Amino acid sequence: MGRGTLTKEDIKNREIISERIKELLKISKLRQIDLSNATSIKKQNIHSYIKGISIPNKENSQKIADFFQIPLEEFDPRYKVEKETVTKTSSERFKKLRKSKGYSIDEFSKLINISTISLNEIETGERLPRADEILKLAIFFEVSSEYIAGITENPTITNEKLAKILCVSKKLNSQNQEIILDFANVLLKKQI
């Protein structure tokens, strides 16, 4: 297949991405220029994605997904991962991280204020962790929430502000971490 030749799937993905960017901008009450400035993606590229003229490369898709704080595969269908794979990866990572710190399930449950039953279900792959559980685990292990969720292979937190929030949050006791999480959820609802 030559350069510039698109498959039917490429065309469909281009349309999906176009609609998702439009929807995310509308919900966030932002303009194309705001997205361009925040992600360092050229404004003409953003315009091309929105018009369905071109499709972003993985790096730009990741930048846009990070900006809107959504997983890459939720933004760009080309990177969709099967749920079973994500569940297995997530449970394996959680178990490995917990064991690396030397905690039993019971000890860890008390430490991060997630029930032993929930932790067992996550670790055995019976269910995926909820968003609040992913956040607690990411804060505790100092890794990205995407890594805990099994979405990315990179455990590094790429956003400096998030890294600072994580660093401060980790020093707080469990009750104050709950307050921060509740406050962040209130801010998120106001933002949308």
Contacts in CASP RR format, 6 or more apart in sequence:
PFRMAT RR
TARGET T0000
AUTHOR 0000-0000-0000
METHOD contacts of the structure
MODEL  1
MGRGTLTKEDIKNREIISERIKELLKISKLRQIDLSNATSIKKQNIHSYI
KGISIPNKENSQKIADFFQIPLEEFDPRYKVEKETVTKTSSERFKKLRKS
KGYSIDEFSKLINISTISLNEIETGERLPRADEILKLAIFFEVSSEYIAG
ITENPTITNEKLAKILCVSKKLNSQNQEIILDFANVLLKKQI
1 7 0 8 1.000
6 14 0 8 1.000
10 55 0 8 1.000
13 55 0 8 1.000
13 76 0 8 1.000
13 77 0 8 1.000
13 78 0 8 1.000
14 52 0 8 1.000
14 54 0 8 1.000
14 55 0 8 1.000
15 52 0 8 1.000
16 77 0 8 1.000
17 49 0 8 1.000
17 52 0 8 1.000
17 55 0 8 1.000
17 56 0 8 1.000
17 61 0 8 1.000
17 75 0 8 1.000
17 76 0 8 1.000
17 77 0 8 1.000
18 49 0 8 1.000
18 50 0 8 1.000
18 51 0 8 1.000
18 52 0 8 1.000
20 75 0 8 1.000
21 35 0 8 1.000
21 46 0 8 1.000
21 49 0 8 1.000
21 50 0 8 1.000
21 64 0 8 1.000
22 50 0 8 1.000
24 68 0 8 1.000
24 70 0 8 1.000
25 31 0 8 1.000
25 32 0 8 1.000
25 34 0 8 1.000
25 35 0 8 1.000
25 50 0 8 1.000
27 192 0 8 1.000
28 68 0 8 1.000
28 191 0 8 1.000
28 192 0 8 1.000
32 43 0 8 1.000
32 46 0 8 1.000
32 47 0 8 1.000
32 50 0 8 1.000
33 43 0 8 1.000
35 41 0 8 1.000
35 46 0 8 1.000
35 64 0 8 1.000
35 67 0 8 1.000
36 42 0 8 1.000
36 43 0 8 1.000
36 45 0 8 1.000
36 46 0 8 1.000
38 67 0 8 1.000
39 60 0 8 1.000
39 63 0 8 1.000
39 64 0 8 1.000
39 66 0 8 1.000
39 67 0 8 1.000
40 63 0 8 1.000
41 56 0 8 1.000
41 60 0 8 1.000
41 63 0 8 1.000
41 64 0 8 1.000
45 54 0 8 1.000
45 56 0 8 1.000
45 60 0 8 1.000
48 54 0 8 1.000
49 55 0 8 1.000
49 56 0 8 1.000
49 60 0 8 1.000
56 64 0 8 1.000
56 76 0 8 1.000
58 72 0 8 1.000
58 76 0 8 1.000
58 78 0 8 1.000
58 79 0 8 1.000
61 72 0 8 1.000
61 75 0 8 1.000
61 76 0 8 1.000
61 78 0 8 1.000
61 79 0 8 1.000
62 72 0 8 1.000
64 75 0 8 1.000
65 71 0 8 1.000
65 72 0 8 1.000
65 74 0 8 1.000
65 75 0 8 1.000
65 76 0 8 1.000
66 158 0 8 1.000
66 159 0 8 1.000
68 75 0 8 1.000
71 146 0 8 1.000
71 149 0 8 1.000
71 151 0 8 1.000
72 79 0 8 1.000
72 146 0 8 1.000
72 151 0 8 1.000
72 152 0 8 1.000
73 79 0 8 1.000
73 80 0 8 1.000
73 81 0 8 1.000
73 151 0 8 1.000
81 150 0 8 1.000
81 151 0 8 1.000
83 128 0 8 1.000
86 128 0 8 1.000
86 149 0 8 1.000
86 150 0 8 1.000
86 151 0 8 1.000
87 125 0 8 1.000
87 127 0 8 1.000
87 128 0 8 1.000
88 125 0 8 1.000
89 150 0 8 1.000
90 122 0 8 1.000
90 125 0 8 1.000
90 128 0 8 1.000
90 129 0 8 1.000
90 148 0 8 1.000
90 149 0 8 1.000
90 150 0 8 1.000
91 122 0 8 1.000
91 123 0 8 1.000
91 124 0 8 1.000
91 125 0 8 1.000
93 147 0 8 1.000
93 148 0 8 1.000
93 150 0 8 1.000
94 122 0 8 1.000
94 123 0 8 1.000
94 129 0 8 1.000
94 137 0 8 1.000
94 148 0 8 1.000
95 123 0 8 1.000
97 137 0 8 1.000
97 141 0 8 1.000
97 143 0 8 1.000
97 148 0 8 1.000
98 105 0 8 1.000
98 108 0 8 1.000
98 123 0 8 1.000
101 108 0 8 1.000
101 141 0 8 1.000
103 111 0 8 1.000
105 116 0 8 1.000
105 119 0 8 1.000
105 120 0 8 1.000
105 123 0 8 1.000
106 116 0 8 1.000
108 119 0 8 1.000
109 115 0 8 1.000
109 116 0 8 1.000
109 119 0 8 1.000
111 140 0 8 1.000
112 136 0 8 1.000
112 137 0 8 1.000
112 140 0 8 1.000
112 174 0 8 1.000
113 136 0 8 1.000
113 174 0 8 1.000
113 178 0 8 1.000
114 133 0 8 1.000
114 136 0 8 1.000
118 129 0 8 1.000
118 133 0 8 1.000
120 126 0 8 1.000
121 127 0 8 1.000
122 128 0 8 1.000
122 129 0 8 1.000
122 133 0 8 1.000
128 149 0 8 1.000
129 137 0 8 1.000
129 148 0 8 1.000
129 149 0 8 1.000
132 181 0 8 1.000
134 145 0 8 1.000
134 148 0 8 1.000
134 149 0 8 1.000
135 145 0 8 1.000
135 181 0 8 1.000
136 177 0 8 1.000
136 181 0 8 1.000
137 145 0 8 1.000
137 148 0 8 1.000
138 144 0 8 1.000
138 145 0 8 1.000
138 147 0 8 1.000
138 148 0 8 1.000
138 157 0 8 1.000
138 166 0 8 1.000
139 166 0 8 1.000
139 169 0 8 1.000
139 170 0 8 1.000
139 177 0 8 1.000
140 170 0 8 1.000
141 148 0 8 1.000
142 157 0 8 1.000
142 166 0 8 1.000
142 170 0 8 1.000
143 155 0 8 1.000
143 156 0 8 1.000
143 157 0 8 1.000
144 152 0 8 1.000
144 154 0 8 1.000
144 155 0 8 1.000
144 156 0 8 1.000
144 157 0 8 1.000
144 158 0 8 1.000
146 152 0 8 1.000
146 154 0 8 1.000
147 153 0 8 1.000
147 154 0 8 1.000
147 155 0 8 1.000
157 163 0 8 1.000
157 166 0 8 1.000
169 177 0 8 1.000
169 180 0 8 1.000
172 180 0 8 1.000
END
